[in-house]
């Protein structure tokens, strides 16, 4: 059994329209284990916004 040592690899960004005026923004971070090379994805940010409010500050 591996005692994981997670290393940050990259972030992916996803945007979905959930209503006529509402959009959900996601930031999905990818990590890998330095010892066994297992890959893990984690949704770190999820935010719903009205169209007129603009994009979140963390959006690429």
SVG drawing of the C-alpha trace seen along z (x, -y; Angstrom):
<svg xmlns="http://www.w3.org/2000/svg" viewBox="-34 -43 42 45">
<polyline fill="none" stroke="black" stroke-width="0.4" points="0.0,0.0 1.4,-3.4 1.6,-6.3 0.8,-8.9 2.8,-12.0 0.5,-14.2 2.1,-16.7 0.1,-19.4 0.1,-18.9 -2.3,-21.3 -5.8,-22.9 -8.6,-22.5 -11.5,-25.0 -15.1,-24.2 -18.1,-26.4 -21.7,-25.2 -24.9,-27.1 -27.5,-25.9 -30.2,-28.4 -31.1,-31.2 -29.1,-33.8 -26.9,-31.5 -23.6,-29.9 -21.5,-27.5 -17.8,-27.8 -15.5,-24.9 -11.8,-24.7 -10.6,-21.1 -7.1,-20.5 -5.1,-17.4 -2.6,-15.8 -0.3,-12.8 1.4,-10.6 5.2,-10.9 5.6,-7.3 3.1,-5.2 2.0,-7.7 -1.7,-7.5 -3.7,-10.5 -6.4,-12.2 -8.7,-15.1 -10.4,-17.4 -13.0,-20.1 -11.5,-23.0 -13.8,-25.8 -17.4,-25.7 -19.4,-29.0 -22.7,-29.9 -22.9,-33.4 -25.5,-35.5 -24.4,-36.6 -24.3,-40.3 -22.0,-39.6 -19.1,-38.5 -16.6,-35.7 -15.2,-34.7 -11.8,-36.2 -10.1,-32.8 -11.3,-32.0 -8.4,-31.8"/>
</svg>
